[in-house]
């Protein structure tokens, strides 16, 4: 995989032009980061084997608290059209990143693990914030601090909804101000120059009175004798055995969102995982990360 920072910049594309073009990439990338950290914590390797079936499953399982009930509604086909890159490109980016992460964990490549963990923990936030810019600063929701990775405040959601409504109201006003209906001039008084129409002469139609034929008397009909009905024996229906009702199927429970520990730093879990592996194998770690405290 190429440099993930470069790949993410290409995925986001040029400056956004619509609020949904800012919000939806953040939601997808936020859920993806939570997915990676959850698999690192649980050591479910290879991570590629536990990927989601589609982006809706990713949203259902890994949306942070506050977005779990509206993420799928916001990431709708109507709103996705505002993305600079299609959903398929996001999925390709996620697949390539997970493949690189699996390879680094399997080969115990500490340097690559450092690059990928830095990208998940800090660089993603800075890239997205700079890309959103000052114009769409109100729509920036990607967490900067790892402590904020598991939820988004309800007040922030309400503020986003108000900002979206205000954006659409202003867009409608701008659209109506651009269109100016043409001014219709009064029609010319052509009726003053047109002579009155000539009176039409209707043809005279003579009415011919035809004789009415006399009614012919119809013969009287003799009613036929009515026979009394013969009562036939009625057989009582045999009660059929009713089949036992089949048990109702249990309702399918929607997937529960995954919740992460308080410390959601991928670096911390990678270092802890490597330290435990070294202790179990009886070897001390050859390369240490001096810039980070021991766990």
C-alpha positions in Angstrom: 0.0 0.0 0.0 1.2 3.5 -0.8 1.5 6.2 1.9 -1.8 6.2 3.7 -1.7 10.0 4.1 -1.4 10.4 0.4 -4.1 7.8 -0.3 -6.5 9.5 2.1 -5.9 12.9 0.5 -6.7 11.5 -2.9 -9.8 9.7 -1.6 -11.2 12.9 -0.1 -10.5 14.8 -3.3 -10.5 18.6 -3.7 -12.3 21.1 -1.5 -15.8 20.0 -0.6 -18.8 21.8 -2.0 -21.7 20.5 0.1 -22.2 19.6 3.8 -23.0 16.0 3.0 -19.7 15.8 1.1 -18.0 16.7 4.4 -20.1 14.7 6.8 -20.3 11.3 5.0 -16.5 10.8 4.6 -16.0 11.5 8.3 -18.7 9.0 9.3 -17.2 6.3 7.1 -13.6 7.0 8.2 -14.6 7.2 11.9 -16.4 3.8 11.7 -13.4 2.3 9.9 -10.9 3.6 12.6 -13.1 2.1 15.3 -13.2 -1.2 13.4 -9.4 -1.4 13.2 -8.9 -0.6 16.9 -11.5 -3.1 17.9 -9.8 -5.9 16.0 -6.3 -4.9 17.3 -7.6 -5.0 20.9 -9.3 -8.4 20.4 -6.3 -9.7 18.4 -8.7 -11.2 15.8 -6.2 -12.0 13.1 -6.2 -11.8 10.2 -8.4 -8.8 10.4 -9.4 -9.2 6.7 -11.4 -12.3 7.6 -13.8 -10.3 9.8 -14.5 -7.4 7.5 -18.0 -6.2 7.0 -20.3 -7.3 4.1 -21.2 -3.7 3.0 -20.9 -0.2 4.3 -24.3 -0.4 6.0 -23.0 -3.2 8.3 -19.9 -1.2 9.1 -22.2 1.7 10.1 -24.5 -0.5 12.1 -21.7 -2.1 14.1 -19.1 0.6 14.5 -21.0 3.9 14.6 -20.2 5.9 17.8 -22.8 6.6 20.3 -25.0 9.4 19.0 -24.7 8.4 15.4 -25.9 4.8 15.6 -29.5 5.7 14.9 -29.0 8.2 12.1 -25.7 7.2 10.4 -27.4 4.9 7.8 -30.1 7.6 7.2 -27.4 10.3 6.6 -25.3 8.0 4.4 -28.2 7.5 1.9 -28.0 7.1 -1.9 -29.4 10.7 -2.2 -26.6 12.2 -0.1 -23.7 9.9 -1.4 -23.8 11.8 -4.7 -22.0 14.7 -3.1 -18.8 12.6 -2.4 -15.8 13.3 -4.6 -15.0 9.6 -4.6 -17.5 6.7 -4.9 -18.1 4.3 -2.0 -16.2 1.6 -3.9 -13.0 3.7 -3.6 -13.5 4.0 0.1 -13.9 0.3 0.4 -10.7 -0.3 -1.7 -8.8 2.1 0.6 -10.1 0.2 3.7 -9.2 -3.2 2.2 -5.6 -2.1 1.3 -5.0 -0.6 4.7 -6.3 -3.7 6.5 -4.1 -5.9 4.3 -1.1 -3.8 5.2 -2.0 -4.0 8.9 -2.4 -7.8 8.8 1.0 -8.2 7.1 2.8 -6.0 9.6 1.3 -7.9 12.5 2.1 -11.3 11.0 5.7 -10.3 10.2 6.1 -8.3 13.4 7.2 -5.3 11.5 7.3 -2.6 14.2 8.2 0.2 11.8 5.1 -0.3 9.7 3.0 -0.8 12.8 4.2 2.6 14.0 3.2 4.3 10.6 -0.2 2.7 10.6 -0.9 3.4 14.3 0.2 7.1 13.8 -2.2 7.3 10.9 -5.2 5.9 12.9 -4.5 7.9 16.1 -3.6 11.4 14.9 -3.0 11.9 11.2 -6.5 11.1 10.1 -7.9 13.8 12.2 -5.5 16.5 11.0 -6.0 15.5 7.3 -9.8 15.7 7.5 -9.8 18.9 9.5 -7.5 20.7 7.0 -9.6 19.3 4.1 -12.9 20.5 5.5 -11.4 24.0 5.8 -12.8 27.1 7.4 -15.9 27.1 5.1 -17.2 23.8 6.5 -15.7 24.0 10.0 -19.2 23.7 11.5 -19.5 20.2 9.9 -16.2 18.8 11.3 -17.0 16.0 13.7 -14.0 13.6 13.4 -12.5 13.1 16.9 -9.1 14.6 17.5 -8.6 13.0 20.9 -8.8 9.2 21.2 -10.9 9.6 24.4 -13.7 11.0 22.2 -13.6 8.2 19.8 -16.6 6.2 21.2 -19.3 8.9 21.2 -20.5 12.2 19.9 -22.4 14.6 22.1 -26.2 15.0 21.6 -25.8 18.7 21.7 -23.4 18.5 18.8 -25.9 16.4 16.8 -28.6 18.9 17.4 -26.3 21.7 16.3 -25.5 19.8 13.1 -29.1 19.4 12.3 -29.8 23.1 12.8 -26.8 24.0 10.6 -28.1 21.6 7.9 -31.6 23.1 8.0 -30.1 26.6 7.8 -28.0 25.6 4.9 -30.9 24.3 2.9 -33.1 27.3 3.7 -30.4 29.7 2.5 -29.9 27.6 -0.6 -33.6 27.9 -1.4 -33.6 31.7 -0.9 -30.5 32.0 -3.2 -32.2 30.0 -5.9 -35.4 32.0 -5.7 -33.4 35.3 -5.9 -31.6 34.3 -9.1 -34.8 33.6 -11.0 -36.8 36.7 -12.1 -40.1 36.0 -13.9 -40.5 38.0 -17.2 -42.7 41.1 -17.1 -45.7 40.6 -19.3 -46.8 43.7 -21.2 -50.6 44.3 -21.7 -52.0 42.8 -24.9 -52.8 45.4 -27.7 -56.4 46.4 -28.1 -56.9 44.5 -31.3 -60.6 44.3 -30.8 -60.9 48.0 -31.7 -59.6 47.2 -35.2 -61.6 44.0 -35.9 -65.1 44.4 -37.4 -67.9 42.7 -35.6 -68.7 39.2 -36.8 -71.6 38.7 -39.2 -74.8 37.2 -37.8 -75.1 33.6 -38.7 -78.3 32.5 -40.5 -79.5 29.2 -39.1 -81.4 26.9 -41.4 -85.1 26.4 -40.7 -85.9 22.7 -40.0 -89.5 21.5 -40.5 -90.8 19.0 -37.9 -92.8 16.1 -39.3 -95.3 14.5 -36.9 -95.4 10.7 -37.3 -98.5 8.7 -36.2 -98.1 6.7 -33.0 -99.1 3.0 -33.4 -101.8 1.6 -31.0 -100.6 -0.8 -28.3 -101.4 -4.5 -28.9 -102.9 -6.4 -25.9 -100.6 -9.2 -24.7 -102.2 -12.6 -23.7 -102.5 -13.3 -20.0 -100.0 -15.7 -18.5 -101.3 -18.5 -16.2 -99.0 -19.0 -13.2 -97.6 -22.5 -12.8 -98.4 -24.5 -9.6 -95.7 -24.2 -6.9 -94.5 -27.5 -5.6 -93.7 -27.9 -1.9 -90.0 -28.5 -1.3 -89.0 -31.9 -0.1 -86.8 -31.9 2.9 -83.6 -33.9 2.4 -81.6 -35.3 5.2 -78.7 -33.0 6.1 -75.4 -34.7 7.0 -73.7 -33.1 9.8 -70.1 -32.0 8.9 -67.4 -34.0 10.5 -65.1 -31.8 12.6 -61.6 -31.9 11.1 -58.6 -32.0 13.3 -57.0 -28.6 13.5 -53.2 -28.7 13.1 -51.3 -27.4 16.0 -50.1 -23.8 15.4 -46.5 -23.4 14.4 -44.4 -21.5 16.9 -43.8 -17.9 15.7 -40.2 -17.3 14.7 -38.1 -15.2 17.1 -37.6 -11.7 15.8 -34.2 -11.0 14.4 -32.3 -8.7 16.7 -30.4 -5.9 15.0 -26.6 -6.0 15.5 -25.5 -4.2 18.6 -22.9 -1.5 18.1 -19.4 -2.3 19.2 -18.1 -0.3 22.2 -14.4 0.3 22.6 -12.4 0.7 25.9 -11.7 4.1 27.3 -8.2 4.2 25.9 -8.7 3.7 22.2 -5.2 4.5 21.1 -4.1 1.8 18.6 -0.5 2.5 19.4 -1.0 1.5 23.1 -2.6 -1.8 22.2 0.0 -2.6 19.6 2.9 -2.0 22.1 1.1 -3.9 24.8 0.5 -6.8 22.4 4.1 -6.9 21.4 5.3 -6.7 25.0 3.2 -9.6 26.1 4.4 -11.6 23.1 8.0 -11.0 24.0 7.5 -12.0 27.6 5.7 -15.2 26.6 8.6 -16.1 24.2 11.2 -15.3 26.8 13.0 -12.7 24.6 13.5 -9.1 25.3 12.4 -6.7 22.6 15.3 -5.7 20.3 13.8 -2.5 19.0 12.1 -0.1 21.5 10.0 2.9 20.9 11.9 5.5 22.9 9.3 8.2 22.3 6.6 6.4 24.2 6.4 5.2 27.8 6.6 1.6 28.7 3.4 -0.1 29.6 
